Amino acid sequence: MVPMRSLLFAPGNNFRRVEKALSLNADGVIVDLEDAVALTEKKAAREMVRKALEIPRRNRLYVRVNALDTDFIQDDLEEVIRPGLDGVVLPKAESAEGIRYVDWLISQQEKKHGLGSGTLDLIPIIESALGVVRALEIASASKRVSRLAFGAIDFTLDIGTNFSKSGTEVFYARSQLVIASSAARIQPPVDTPYPDIQDIEGLVADTKKVRQLGFFGRLVIHPSQIQPVNEIFTPTADEIEHARRVVEAFNEAEARGIAAIQLDGKFIDYPVAARAKKVLELVETLRDKN
């Protein structure tokens, strides 16, 4: 699993901010060609994406293209897919047909530029009621889809409410994305940006909540949000030690033909041991990344 704890947006028409984003410790940077870029700046922004591919970086580089119902997406993909790009973020995803079409467009550019088939990752953003209802078919539409992302601001606009700090209005949608991702056997979804960049306490509380729901990772819109989000999706020292003890104890028991034990007064069986192994695997992956 490629850890994607934090994905930082950077406007595609501001090269200084893109360059800065690529020097930070976000697991991924998403250069935005959509909402952050005026209509008159789309072409220039694509040129900046290509320029950004030449910058040394410590993170994965994605580009958020314009939505399928615009006149820009084909030019976006034709002009920015080059060696060095890690993936494409598709806004306002609402159908399997749309995902397959974008998959085909990406495949044409992979061939054109000598990239292996399936090289580029695809992350659809679910931002509408229709997208939530169709989350499973979107998640299953292409092997290129590694994970879903949630866009709460547009989603709440679509259902006639607003994104609150309690998150009551998006609980169902978030749960749907987690369930659809698991059913499609892709990575857990990444959560919506937290819009109040000065409220780090609120960001932390909300991110802990979505981690418990089954999300792994969050879209972030300001550098100050990166570290808190990374920390929440990184196992703590206590979690690591507990996982190590669970795995060791269960392996010893299994070698003696026992598949259910108690540790510190808690029941341990195959699912619990599997969870502990995933924690240790994640720690190793993060260690290799750093």
N, C-alpha and C positions, 0 to 999 in steps of 0.2 A: 504494500500500500504506500503510495506517495503521500506523505503528510501534507494536508492543506488546512492548517489551523487558521491562518489569516490570509485573505486575498484583498490587497489594497488597490483601490481605484486611483487612477491618475488620468487627468484629461489629455486626450491625444493631441490637442493643439497647443500644449504648453510643454515644450521640451525640457525646460529646467525642472519642472515638477516630475516628469517621467524619469529623468536622470536621477533625481533625488530618491524617488520611490525605489528604484532599482538598487540603491545602496543601503536600503533599510532591511530589517530582519523579518519582513513579511514572507511567508512561504511562497506566495504568488503575488504578482503585480498584474492588474488588468488595465491595459491602456484603452481608454474609452473613446470610441468613435460615435457613440449614440447621444445620450442626453447631455453630456458635458460639452458637446461640440455643436456650434451653430451651423446652420445649413451651408453658409458661405465658406465654412472652414473645413468641410469634410475632406476635400482633396489634400489640403495641406496636412491635415492630421494623419492621413494614410502615409504620407511621405515621412512624417516623424516616427511612425511605428517602424518603418523599415530602417530608419536611422537608429532607433532604439535597439534593434537587434544586434547592432555592432558594439554596444556598450557592455563591458564586463559586468556581470551581475552575480548575486548570491541567491537568486530566487527563480521560480518558473515564470515565464512571460506569456500572458494571454492577451487577446484583444477582444473587446466587446464590440461586435459589429452592430449595424442597425437592424431593426426588426424585419421580418419577412414581408410585411405589408408596406415596406418603403421601396423607393427606387434606388437605394444605396447599397443594399447588401451584396449584390453580385460584384460591384466594383470594389467594395470593401475586401471581399475574399480574394479577388484577383490581384489586388495591389499590395496586400499585407502578408499573404502566406508566402513565406520564404524560409530557408534553413535557419534554425535557431528559434523559431516560434514554437511554443509548447502546446498552444490550444486556442480554441475559439469559445467565447461566451456568447450565447444567443439569447437576447432579451425576448420577453413576451411569448415564450413557447406555449403553444396551445394544441398541437396535434402531432401524431406520429408521422403523418404525411409531410409536415413541415420539417421535422427532424431528418427524415430520409432525404428530402430535397437538399437540405444544407449539407448532409453527409456526402451526397453526390457532388455538390459544388466543391467541397473541400477536397474530395478524391481527385477531381480534375486538376486542381492546383498542385496537389502532391505529386501527381505524375509529371506535370509540366516542369516542376522544379527539382525533380530527381529525389523526392522524399519517399520513403517506404510507405506502402499502403497502410493506412491506419495510424500513421505517425502522430497526427494531431489529435489531441483530446477535445471533446465537446462538452460544454457545461450549459445546459438549458436553464434559463431563469423562469420560474413559475410565478406569474404576476397577475393572474386573473382567476375568477371563479371557474371558468372553463378549463384553464390549465390545471387547477387543483383536481377537478373531477377526472381529468384525463392523465393524471400524473403517472400512473403505472404504464400506460401505453407510450407515453413520452419517454419514460425511463428505459423501456424495452425496445425502442424503435431502432436503435443502432448500437453496435458494439463499441462505437466511438464514444458513446455517452458514458462518462466515468462517474458522474454524480450530478444531482440536481442542485439548484440554488433557489432560494426563496426571496421574492421581492415584495415586502409587506406594504410599502407605501402605495404602489399601484394596485395591489390586491385589495386593500381596504377601500381605496377610491372606487374600485369596481363594485364592491358589495355595499357601498353607501355608508361607510363609517370612516373612522380614522385609526391610525396605529397608536395605541396607547401604551403607557409604560407597564400596565398590568398584563397586556398581551391576551386578554380574554377573547377578543374578536379574531385572533389568528391561531388560537389553540388547535382548532380542527384542521386548518390548512397545514400547519406545521406537522401535526400527527400524520396527516395523509402523505406528506412527502417522505417522512421516515418509513412508513409502512410500504409505500410504493417502491422506494429504493431497496428495501430489504427483499421484497418480493421479486424485483427485477435482478437481484444479485449484483447490484452496483454499490459503490461506496456510499456511506451515509451522506445526507444532504448538508450543504453549508447554509447558514442562516442569513437573513436579511441584514443590511446595514442598520446600525443603531444611529438614529438621526441627530441626537443631541451630543455633539462632540465634547462638550464641557462636562457632561454628566458621566464621569468614569465609574462612579459607584453604581449608577443605574445600568451601565453597560455590563459591568461585572455580574450584577444580580441577574440580568436577563440572559446573559451568555451561560451562566451556570444552569439556569432553568432549561435552556434548549439542549445543553449537553445531556441533562437528565432525560429529556424527551427522546434522545437518540441522534441528534445532530453531531457532526464533527466538523468544526470550522465555521468561520463567519466572514462575510464580506465587510470590509472596513473602509471608511472614507476619510480618515485622518491618521497621521503617524502616531498620535498619542493613544490610539486604540489598539495598536499592534501588540504591544507587550502584554497588556491584560488578557487579551484574547488568546495569545499563544500560551500563557501560563495556565489558563483554564483548561485548554485542550492538551496539556502536557501532564502526564501522571506525576503526582507528588511523590516525595521520598517515601512517605508512609504507604501510599498505594503500591509503589514498586516493591517495597519490602514485603507487604502482605501478599502480593501476587507471587513473589519468589517463594515464600513459605508455602503457599497453597500448592504450587506446582511441585515443589520438592516432596511435600507430604503425600500428595495424590500419586505421584510417580512411584514412591516407595510402597504405598498401599496397593497400587495396581500390580506391581511386580509380585505381590503376595496373593494376587487373585481377588483383591477387595476393590470395589468400585464406588463405595460410599463410606465416608469417614466424617469425623468431627474435628474441627480445628478452632481453638479459642471459643468453644461452645457453639460453633456454627456448622451447619451441614454442608459438606463438600461432595459433589458428584461430578459427572462428566461435564455438564454445562457450566458449572462454576469453575472447574479447572480450565475449560476452554477459554472462558473469559479472562482468567488470570494469564494464560499463555498469550492472548492477544495484547494485554497490557505490556508484557515483557517484549513482545515483538515490536510494538510501537516504540518503546524506549530505545531498542536497538536501531530502528530505522531513523529516529531523531538523532541519535548519537552519530550514525554514519553521515547524516546530512550535514551536521555541524563540523 
